[in-house]
Amino acid sequence: MRLGRIASPDGVAFVTIEGDVTTPDGATARELAEHPFGTPEFTGRSWPLADVRLLAPILASKIICMGKNYAAHAEEMGGVAPEDPVIFLKPNTAIIGPNVPIQLPADANPVHHEGELAIVIGRPCKDVPAARAAENILGYTIANDVSARDQQRKDGQWMRAKGHDTFCPVGPWIETDVDPFNLDLRTEVNGTVRQSSNTSLMIHDVGAIVEWVSAVMTLLPGDLILTGTPEGVGPIEDGDTVAITVEGIGTLSNPVVRKAK
């Protein structure tokens, strides 16, 4: 099932997205009565997907990110992957949806893309064993952990560099029926492939990630866990378009603009 969030002529709603999403008129958005958690109930209203605007599919209370979860990315950043997972937070105000511009701060350079698979939590949970992680997951989506590298180096920690408004594009929807352990992931900038990898190369898999994070903090429905980025990160500039594709989910695309000084 594909779960999304849309802006329609009638307002904002959670929906299921049904049909062929590869053609403009091939898919339909069916309105959910309340939220996407639990057994879905429908209002009876629907719209052609071409007639509505996709928003970020979820409004998370928090965004937890995995650092250095692909060995090749840790190496390209000048280090080695630590034995234990490294986690950090992005503010939920960084979230934007598909086709919304990533806004580069006027004084940040370089700013990098980081294409990632993202976990969407489905119910409140704490201290979840890895073997039971799937019971607490609503589904998976795509995220871009946009990062201002100069600020990251200067600050010695990552909050400012990764926390700017628009620095967490998410979408285009949540896929509930996908196996996260062997998915191709590709990031393109202006049609040129920058990142090409597979989630099977994650050092800590989805179960281990949920176990580690939930040992630290209570996870709530809609919380996002970004699972880390593979090698190939690189700069994005004013006028670029970043497109991240994850097998079995879809493509998240965002233009890039630089804010005026």
FENBEL-V367042 format. One record per residue. N is the residue number from 1. RES is the residue in three letters. SS is DSSP state (hx for helix, st for strand, lp for the rest). PHI is phi in radians with two decimals (NA if undefined). BURIAL is I if it has 16 or more other ideal C-beta (glycine too) atoms within 10 Angstrom, else O. Layout:
n: (N N)
res: (RES RES)
ss: (SS SS)
phi: (PHI PHI)
burial: (BURIAL BURIAL)
This chain:
n: (1 2 3 4 5 6 7 8 9 10 11 12 13 14 15 16 17 18 19 20 21 22 23 24 25 26 27 28 29 30 31 32 33 34 35 36 37 38 39 40 41 42 43 44 45 46 47 48 49 50 51 52 53 54 55 56 57 58 59 60 61 62 63 64 65 66 67 68 69 70 71 72 73 74 75 76 77 78 79 80 81 82 83 84 85 86 87 88 89 90 91 92 93 94 95 96 97 98 99 100 101 102 103 104 105 106 107 108 109 110 111 112 113 114 115 116 117 118 119 120 121 122 123 124 125 126 127 128 129 130 131 132 133 134 135 136 137 138 139 140 141 142 143 144 145 146 147 148 149 150 151 152 153 154 155 156 157 158 159 160 161 162 163 164 165 166 167 168 169 170 171 172 173 174 175 176 177 178 179 180 181 182 183 184 185 186 187 188 189 190 191 192 193 194 195 196 197 198 199 200 201 202 203 204 205 206 207 208 209 210 211 212 213 214 215 216 217 218 219 220 221 222 223 224 225 226 227 228 229 230 231 232 233 234 235 236 237 238 239 240 241 242 243 244 245 246 247 248 249 250 251 252 253 254 255 256 257 258 259 260 261)
res: (MET ARG LEU GLY ARG ILE ALA SER PRO ASP GLY VAL ALA PHE VAL THR ILE GLU GLY ASP VAL THR THR PRO ASP GLY ALA THR ALA ARG GLU LEU ALA GLU HIS PRO PHE GLY THR PRO GLU PHE THR GLY ARG SER TRP PRO LEU ALA ASP VAL ARG LEU LEU ALA PRO ILE LEU ALA SER LYS ILE ILE CYS MET GLY LYS ASN TYR ALA ALA HIS ALA GLU GLU MET GLY GLY VAL ALA PRO GLU ASP PRO VAL ILE PHE LEU LYS PRO ASN THR ALA ILE ILE GLY PRO ASN VAL PRO ILE GLN LEU PRO ALA ASP ALA ASN PRO VAL HIS HIS GLU GLY GLU LEU ALA ILE VAL ILE GLY ARG PRO CYS LYS ASP VAL PRO ALA ALA ARG ALA ALA GLU ASN ILE LEU GLY TYR THR ILE ALA ASN ASP VAL SER ALA ARG ASP GLN GLN ARG LYS ASP GLY GLN TRP MET ARG ALA LYS GLY HIS ASP THR PHE CYS PRO VAL GLY PRO TRP ILE GLU THR ASP VAL ASP PRO PHE ASN LEU ASP LEU ARG THR GLU VAL ASN GLY THR VAL ARG GLN SER SER ASN THR SER LEU MET ILE HIS ASP VAL GLY ALA ILE VAL GLU TRP VAL SER ALA VAL MET THR LEU LEU PRO GLY ASP LEU ILE LEU THR GLY THR PRO GLU GLY VAL GLY PRO ILE GLU ASP GLY ASP THR VAL ALA ILE THR VAL GLU GLY ILE GLY THR LEU SER ASN PRO VAL VAL ARG LYS ALA LYS)
ss: (lp st st st st st st st lp lp st st st st st st st st st lp lp lp lp lp lp lp st st st st st st lp lp lp lp lp lp lp lp lp st st st st st st st hx hx hx lp st st lp lp lp lp lp lp lp lp st st st st st lp lp st hx hx hx hx hx hx lp lp lp lp lp lp lp lp lp st st st st st lp hx hx hx st st lp lp lp lp lp st st st lp lp lp lp lp lp st st st lp st st st st st st st lp lp lp st lp lp lp lp hx hx hx hx hx hx hx st st st st st st st st st lp st st hx hx hx hx hx hx hx lp lp lp hx hx hx hx hx lp lp lp lp st st st st st st st st lp lp lp lp lp lp lp lp st st st st st st lp lp st st st st st st st hx hx hx st lp lp lp hx hx hx hx hx hx hx hx hx hx hx lp lp st lp lp lp lp st st st st st st lp lp lp lp st st lp lp lp lp lp st st st st st st lp lp lp st st st st st st st st st lp lp lp)
phi: (NA -1.75 -1.95 -2.38 -2.40 -2.30 -1.90 -2.09 -1.02 -1.75 2.12 -1.71 -2.65 -1.43 -2.50 -1.72 -1.96 -2.16 1.78 -1.54 -1.41 -1.45 -2.11 -0.98 -1.86 -1.65 -2.21 -2.22 -1.78 -1.79 -1.26 -1.48 -1.17 -2.36 -2.37 -1.53 -1.60 1.38 -1.35 -1.22 -2.14 -1.91 -1.48 1.71 -1.58 -2.68 -2.47 -1.02 -1.02 -1.16 -1.71 -2.20 -1.95 -1.28 -1.85 -0.93 -1.22 -2.62 -1.86 -1.40 -1.28 -2.74 -2.12 -1.82 -2.09 -1.67 -1.74 0.94 -1.72 -2.18 -1.05 -1.18 -1.23 -1.00 -1.16 -1.20 -1.56 1.55 -2.62 -2.12 -1.24 -1.22 -1.14 -1.65 -1.05 -1.92 -2.14 -2.61 -1.97 -1.98 -1.24 -1.20 -1.25 -1.39 -1.25 -2.35 -1.74 -1.04 1.21 -1.50 -1.15 -1.35 -1.79 -1.36 -1.03 -1.04 -1.88 -1.88 -2.89 -1.49 -1.96 -1.91 -1.47 -2.55 -1.31 -2.58 -1.39 -2.12 -1.56 -1.96 -1.29 -1.85 -2.76 -1.06 -2.71 -2.64 0.95 -1.52 -1.14 -0.95 -1.16 -1.96 -1.04 -1.04 -1.14 -1.92 -1.88 -1.31 3.03 -2.36 -2.44 -1.98 -2.42 -2.17 -1.48 -1.12 -2.44 -1.53 -1.17 -1.12 -1.22 -1.08 -1.19 -1.18 -1.38 1.36 -2.52 -1.94 -1.11 -1.15 -1.08 -1.97 -1.87 -1.06 -0.92 1.38 -1.54 -2.49 -1.06 -2.45 2.52 -1.38 -2.75 -1.82 -1.81 -1.57 -2.02 -2.52 -1.54 -1.39 -1.57 -2.68 -2.07 -1.21 -2.25 -2.43 -2.04 -2.11 -2.08 0.96 1.49 -1.69 -1.24 -1.84 -2.13 -2.58 -2.68 -2.57 -1.14 -1.13 -1.58 -1.07 -1.21 -1.93 -1.41 -1.02 -1.06 -1.12 -1.12 -1.10 -1.08 -1.14 -1.19 -1.26 -1.27 -1.62 -2.51 -1.20 -1.75 -2.02 -0.95 1.64 -1.04 -1.86 -2.12 -1.46 -1.60 1.82 -2.01 -1.41 -1.15 1.89 -1.07 -2.91 -1.27 -2.11 -2.27 -0.92 1.68 -1.30 -2.25 -1.83 -2.22 -1.98 -2.04 -2.09 -0.92 1.46 -2.03 2.63 -2.27 -1.85 -2.16 -2.50 -1.31 -2.18 -2.32 -1.87 -1.21 -1.25 -1.27)
burial: (O I I I I I O I O O O O I I I I I O O O I O O O O O I I I I I I O O O I I O O I O O O O O I I O I O O I O I I I I I O I O I I I I I I I I I O O I I O O I O O O I O O O I I I I O I I I O I I I I I O I I I I I I O O I O O I I I I I I I I I I I I O O I O O I O I O O I O O I I I I I I I I I I I I I I O I I O O O O O I O O I I I I O I I I I I I I I I I I O I O I O O I O I I I I I O O O O I I O I O I O I I I I I I I I I I I I I I O O O O I O I I I I I I I I I I I I I O O I O O O I I I I I I I O O I I O I I I O I O I O O O)
